[in-house]
């Protein structure tokens, strides 16, 4: 939340308008502009739309870039955050990101230390994971035994993550996808924050070139954005 607020402030300081709690409801692309309809029916006319709306990107669907992921092109991660007393936190190496490979996953499990809690999770291809809740509970029991801790997940969150390493279309006329919407994650670890930031910078650069040349075609964006991302 602090990082998001920091990035938002950078944008608004440069003159951007921040619209909150009013997401995209519909998108249409015409010859002269893209029309965005927000959830309160507010209409925004744009020369370019950058879809930074995550793995279930509505921008991708409405622009015709992608309707849905295949089961072997997306990962499922389950994670829980567990608060621990100070004496228990001392049993955790605060400088280590622990990764475990277990038989039940075509992926990995992890333990990530924070200030007064730990994040414990599992991740695998959606097409290869069976009874993920049970896998997470079993992993927590194993960690509890190994580290002599009481780790029991109470609030489990689930996340879809696009699998990295696939050659995907990420542009259409007046449209660029960035971050998870584009499928940009590390093909081994599943980490995506760096790729979200980097693709956002590259999309900004391509936007400038597109506006300067008054060329918003998919072919132009393919050359000045997609190919640069591939590099």
N, C-alpha and C positions, 0 to 999 in steps of 0.2 A: 504493500500500500504506500509506503514511503517512497519507493522507487518510482511507482506510477505517478505519484503526486509531483515528484521532482521533474519527471519528463514532461508532464502536463504544463508545469510552470515555465519550463524552457520554451515550449511552444507558444503559450499565451504571451510571454514576454516579447516574442518575435511578431506578435500580431494575430496569431491564430484565435479563432473562436472555439471555445470548449463547450460542447453541448452534452449534458449528462442526463442519464435516466431517460433516454429517448432514442432507442436503437433503430437500426434500419429495418423497415418492414417490406419495402419493395424497391426494385431497381430496374430501370429501362435504359437502353442505350439507343439514341437516335443519331442521325447523321451529324448534327451540329452540337450535341451535348449529351451528357448522361443525367438522368433525372432520378434523384433519390427521394423516396417517401419514408419519413420517419414514423415511429409508432403513434405519435399524436397527430399524424397526417400533415406535419410540416413538410414542405417541399424544398429541396436544395438542388439547384442546377449547377453542374460541374463540368469542367473540361476534362478532368481526369479523376478517377476514383481509385484509391489504393485500398485494397481489401486486406485489413489487418484484423480480421474478425475470427481468427482461430480455426481449429481443426474442422468445425462444422460450418465453415464459411458460407454465409448467405450470398455474399458477393460472387463467390465461385459458381454457385448454383444459378443465380439470376443472370449472370453473364454468359452462361453456357460453357464455362471452362471445365466444370466438373459437377456431376450430379451427386455422386457419393463415392466413398472409398470402397475398394475391395477388401475383404476380410484379411488378406495377406499383405495389405499395404498400410495397415494401421495397427498400432499397439494399444493395449489396455493396461493402465497402471492403477493400482490401488494403493492408497497411502493413508497413514494415520499419524497424528501428532500426539505424543504422550508426555505430559508434564511429569518431572521427576524431582524429588527433594535434592538439596545440595549434596548430601552424602551419597546419593545414588549417582548423581551426575559425575562424581569423582571417579566412578568406575568406567566412564566413557572417555576415550581420547578425544578431546575437544578439537584437535587439529587434523583428525582423520575422517575421511569419507569412506565408510566401510561398504564393500561390495561383496556379495555372496552369490555363488552359482549353485543352484539346487536342482535335483532331478526332475522336479515337477514343472519346471519352466524352460521354455526356449527363450530365455531372456535372463534377467538377474534380479536379485533382491538387494535392498540397501538399508543402511542405518546412517542417518545424517544428524550430527549433534548441533544443537542450537544453544542459546544461553542457559535456559532452564528447562529444556525439553529435548526430545529427539523425534525425528521423523523416520518412520519405518515403512517400507513399501516394497511392492513387487511390480514387475513389468514384463510383458511378453507380447508376442503377436496375438491379435484377437482370434485368429484362426487356430491357435495352438494352446490356448489357455482353457482349462477345465476346472470349474468350481473355484474361481479365484479367491472368494472369501475364505474358503477352507485352506487354500495355499497360504494366504496371509496369516491366518491364525496359527497354522503349523509353524511358519517361519518365526512368528513372535514367541511361541513356546520354546523353539530352539535357541533363540537369542537370550531369552530369560534364563534358560539352564546354563548356557555358556558363560554369561556375564553375571550370573547370580542376581538378577533383577526381576521385578514383577512388571512385565510388559503385557498389557492386555488392551487391544484396540477397542475403543468405545465409539469414536466418530470416524468412520471410514469414508474417504472421498474417492471417487473414481474419475479417471481422466482418459480420454482418447488422445493418442499422440501419433501423428503420421510417421510411418517408417521411412527412414532416410535412405538415400542411395538409388531412388527411382527417378527415371527421366520423365518429368511431368510438364504439361503446358501450364504456364503461370501468367499468361497475358491474353487479352482480347482487345477489341477496339475500345480505347479509352480506359482500359482496366489493367491494373497490375496487382498481383497477390504477393504478400510478404509473410514472413514468419511461418507459423503453423498452417495458415491458410494456403500457403504455397507448398507445404510439405517439407519445409527446411528444418531438419533436425539432424544431429549427428547420427550416422548410420550404425554406430556401435553402441554409444551410450544413451541415445535418445534425447540428449541435452539440446535445447533450442533457443535459449535466451540470446546467445551470441549471434546466431543466425537471424533471429528476428531483428536485432539492432542493425546488423550489417545489411540485410536486405532492405530495411527501411531507409538507410542512407543511400543505397544504390537506386532505390525507387525515387527518392527525392532528386537525385542527380538526373535520372532519366526524365523526370517530370519537367525539369528546367529546360532540357534539350527539346522535349516535345513541344513545350509552349513557345520557345524561341523559333522553332521551325514550323509552328502551326500544323504539326503532323501528329495525329493521335491514333494512327492505325495500329493494328496488331503487329503488322510487319515491322513498323518503326520501333515499337516497344520490344519486340523480340530481339532486334539488333542491339538496342541501347540499354536494355534491362536484362532479358533472359540470358543472352549470351555472356554478359558481364557477370551475372550470378554464377553461371557455369564455370567461368574462369576462376 
